[in-house]
Amino acid sequence: MADEQQNMEEFNIDRSNLYIEESFTDLKIGTVKRLTPVKADGSEDKSRKPVFVGHTSIMTPNGPLPIQNVIGAKELAQAIKKFPEAMQEAMDRLIEEVKKYQEQEQSQIQKPDSNIIIPGR
């Protein structure tokens, strides 16, 4: 019963951190979303600033890979101007994460499972 109550609490929405979402897209390269802070009654919360988030996809051999990043902007025009830089930052982070993952995988392969020497290994 306690676990069930804890799970229900995990699904509670933070009423003090609500946003309304608007999407702006060129239907080709990507989307800029403006997240405008709102109060629990749906009215705009002027005490907090809007957040802009850029979304795009890059093609990989396994299909499209979505990437996104927060854009440091105060207004939509500025967010659109900073979109390429924000997407490049997200892609650079993704590449670094992949490199770290590959290095970890490589180090796991190179580590022997035990101190027992097996012929041919």
N, C-alpha and C positions, 0 to 999 in steps of 0.2 A: 504494500500500500504506500509506503514512504517513497519507493522508487517511482511509482506512478505519479505521485504528487510532484516529485522533483522534475520528472519529464514534462509535466504540464507547465511548470514554472519556466522551463527553457523556451517555451513557445510564446511567452508574454511579450508583446510589443512595447518598446520603450516609448511611452507617450510624450516624453520630453525631447525626443530626437526624431521627429517625423519630418518627412520631406515629400513634396509633390514633384513628380518627374515629368520633364518635357524633353522630347527628342527632336534634334535638328540634323538632317542628313542630306547629302548630295546624291544619294542612291548609287554611288560609285565607290568612293574611297572609305567613307566611314561615317560615324555618328558622333555628335556632341550632345551629351545629356546635361540639362540644367536641373539641378536638384535644389528647389526653393524650400527653405525651412518653413514649416507650418506648425500651428498649435494643434492640440487634440481636437479642436472644433473645426479644423480645416482652414482657419484664417491664417494669413501670412504672419510669420514670426519675424518681425523686423530687428529683433535683438541678435539674430544670427545671420551669417552671410551665406549666399548661395554657393553651391559646390558645382564645378563643371568636371565632367568625366568624358574622356574620349574613348571611342571603341572602333576597332577595325579588325580585319582578318588578313593574315599573310598565308600564301599558298605554300604547302609543304608536299613532299611526295605522298604523304598520307591524307591529304586533303587540307581544307582551310583550318587555320589555327587562330582562334580569337585572341586578341590582346586588348588591354584597356589600361588606362592610367588617369589619375587625377590631373587636371590642368589648372595650374595656378593662374586664375583670371578673375577679374571683378565683373566682367560683362561678356555677353555672347561674342561680340566682334573680336575681343581680345582672345577668347578661348579658341575661336576658329583660327586666328593667326598663330597661336601657340600649339595647335593640334599636331603638326608634323614633328615638332621637337618632343612633345610629350609621348608620341607613339614611338619615336626612336629611342627614348629613354626606357620605355617599357620593353622594347625589343632587345636592347642591350642588357637589361636585367635578366630577361628570359635566356639569352645566350649564356650569360654568366652562370645561371642556375643549371643549365644543361651541361656546361663544362664541369661544374662541381659534381654533378650527378655522375657523369662519365668517369671522372677521376675516382670517385668512391667505388664505382663498379669495377674499375680497373684494379684498384688496390685490393678489393675483395677477391678477385680472380687470382692475383699474384700471391696472396697469403696462403700458406699451406693450411689444410684443415687440421692437421695434427703434426706432431713431431716424428711420426712414423714415416720412414722413407720407403716409397713404393717404386719398384723398378719401372722405368719407362715414363716417369712423371717428372 
